[in-house]
Amino acid sequence: MTRMLLFTAAVALLLCFVPGGQCDTIKWAQDRKHLFVTVSFDCSKNKKFTPSELKFDLECTSAKGKKQTMSFGLREHIVPAASSCKTTKDGEELCTLEKKFPHFFDRLVENPDELKHLKQDWFRWNDEDENHIPEDPYDGVNASLVLNLNTANITQAMKEGKVVFADVSFPWCSTCSFAKRPFIAAAKKLSSETVLFGRVDAREDKAAAAAHNVSCDQRCDFLVFRQDEEPERVEGEANEKDFLKKLKAYQTAPVTHVGSDQEVDAVAAKHKVTALVLLKGGMMSKATASKEYKTVREAARLTRGKVRWLFADKSLKSFGVPSLNLLVKGQEAVVMSHELKDSNASALAQSAVVMSLPLMDDYAWEKRKLHEEFPLPIGMAWAKSEKEEAVFKALAKELRGKVMMLKMGSNDNFMLKDFGVEDKDVGDFTFGIAKGFEPTADRFLYEGTELDQASVSKFVTDALAGNVPLAHKTEKIPAEEWTAGTVRHLVSKNARDLTSKGGIMVVLYKAWGTGVGGMLAGLEKVAHALGDIPDVAVAKYDMSKNFVDPAVFPGIDEYEMDPAAFFCLGEGKPCERFKGPITQKDLLKALAKTFPKVKASWEDKVKPRLKAAADAAKAEKERVLREAEEKKAQLEAEVKEMEEKLATVEKLEIGTEKKDNVIKQILKEGDGDYPGVGEDVKVHYTGTLLDGTKFDSSRDRDTPFGFNLGSFQVIKCWEEGVATMKKGERAVFTCQPEVAYGARGAPPKIPPNAVLRFDVELLDFGPAGGGGGKTEL
């Protein structure tokens, strides 16, 4: 869409309120986040810029004392607090308005007739992404299927007793495009004379935008309108089938009045869970006006799609009045009268859902989402026999409505680590209570050796009261004793105890983090430098294998990847995070500053150890360099010797597709037949680059290499070369990249497009099955 098309409606606009009727020009421009409005006012004094979200308001007084005002309605919302005006060097007023929702406006003003003269400020215009208007999912959809709605006709439809499913959104917002198609598909299935589907353009219907807090964020909701009810929000889904199922639950009112047992049975037959609410009141109006009914109606809204709610003002199904009764398919009815009397809507909704669950349900990922909505403590039970399972089922019946009991299987053993239990340590049973599924949630582990209902029930009561120690993901406490001068290995089980004593610096890290190996090596050097200084230690703590207790190490995020150092001084205080770099030098400085004993031992102990370590490192570096030089000289000699030898040996071009792709030079003749396709061969080899750099050698490993000829277990050069050898023969093959590792190479040892040289000796060959081949050549 071009600018001319996009802004045709904004031409010839400007209504001035200037004494004498003189019209001043106004220019505008925009980028994705801002509007730039330039007004040709002389604002020498008394400048007041007082915009609102949908209105531009500027007034001031000129040098000649004339009052000037510019006021007009804006097309879309701005952020007044982040908008301002300043005087340009040309004496004009340039007002920068921050858009509430970053995107390109189709025009500046709400009413194109409100201004007479409006120009585009091409100098400030930034049209990046201007034409990237998202595709309208409703294009091509029958207008009678998804209606164009507004606040007025939705209100009229509700007065007529209709249910309206509406997409109230900004047309330029593509965040929730994925949810529009299921909405349209649902309209095709569910729309009727009494059920309407429609879209509301929140840019045009600002009342709807304000009433329903419409924005362009990650919340992809649709609204349901019906008479005498507050609008209900339905979260969008990407899956058409799932969304259709969800919307079906919203076709009826949250609570339906019934008058007979037969009506109850008819509804209950269609739903997994039905809540039958019986309230006192000879007249419907009295019962529905009660506090209990209002609580029930709100609970019904919270449990859409999970519980179907029915209401009557008399006794039904042998249940007395008042009462709340859950009718669950395949289970006995559950009477919940106390919940009806004492609960708020949220608690009532939670009880209804939880009480309708199977006594002990198999764990599935969907239970996480259910827990997010209704956060009950979770009982996780691993049982290996029917005896243990029976105990847990009895416990589940006792704790019904208080704990969500889940039966865990062997595939769920990965969750044991969050209780501090290793998979291999699982016995006949394991049971724990968790406040949530996330790794940081509080967990409690039943550590009794015998499993009986009374003991486990007492454990649950104590755990929920906070009288059981927390269980967390942890490594085992190292069996070996820590010795001074080395890095101490802390784990979750001993971290709180050891840090509370003080005198310890702990570095937290994740094993797979970048540069962790070098960091840990530096930490060993720090520990060595401290040596046997009393009451001071250096420790490491692997966050990927241990729970990070915020009470011990405050401020650490569970997703943090970079190492963090903490200094623990004891005296009941949490450890303090070190804000400097995690380097040997900086950690040693911090240790000396934090612990007086380190500072006192600096000159006579720490510095000498550091010097000795530096001298040792220098000597090691010199040794490595010396050996490298010797190895280089040896390599050069070997290359020279090989080149001299090969210079006297005939070159045979044996490549099948291109002759010189494989050059063979025989160093030692063999005898007998050649190996055939499908036979196993056994060789010794040394592989080098042309400069003599060795990248592989079976001779160095003292282990012959075997493979099956013709099975493409090795590079093409080998397939072609070894097929030309006799038993006992030794030859050098020079392989072009096309028959070796090509343009990709084999990092890190073989670079791209490398010519390779192999010194190969055929030791033996024979029928397949005599020992096999590896595939890295």
Buried (B, 14 or more C-beta within 10 A) or exposed (E): EEEEEBBEBBEEBBBBEBEEEEEBBBBBBBBEBBBBBBBBBBBBEEBEBEBEEBBBBBBBBBEEEBEBBBBBBBBBBBBBEEBEBEBEEEEBBBBBBBBBBEBBBBBBBBEBEBBEBBBBBEEBBBBEEBEEBEEBBBEEBEEEBBBEBBBEBBEEBBEEEBBBBBBBBBBBBBBBEBBBBBBBBBBBEBBEEEBBBBBBBBBBBBEBBEBBEBBBEEEBBBBBBBEEBEBBEBEBBEEBEEBBEBBEBBBBBBBBEBEEEEBBEEBBEEBEBBBBBBBEBEEBEEBBEBEBBEBBBBBBBBBBEBBBBBBBBEEBBEBEBBBBBBBBEEBEBBBBBEBBEEBEBEBBBBBBBBBBBBBBBEBEEEBEEBBEEBEBBBBBBBBEEEEBBEBBBBBBEBBBBBBBBBBBEEEBBEBBBBBBBEEEEBEEBBBBBBBBBEBBBBBBBBEEEEBEBEBBBEBBEEBBEEEBEBBBBBBEEEEEEBEBBBBBBBBBBBBEEBBBEBBBBBBBBBEEBEEBEEBBEBBBBBBBBBBEBEEBBBBBBBBEBBBBBEEBBEEBEEEBEEBBBBBBBBEEEBBBBBEEEBEBEEBBEBBBEBBEBBEEBBEEBBEEBBEEBEEEEEEEEEEEEEEEEEEEEEBEEBBEEBEEEBEEEEEBEBBEEEEEBBBBBBBEEBEEEBBEEEBBBBBBBBBBBEEBBBBBBBEEEEEBBBBBBBBEBBBBBBBBBBBBBBBBBBBBBBBBBBBBBBEEBBEEBBBEBBEBBBBBBBBBBEEBEBEBBEEEB
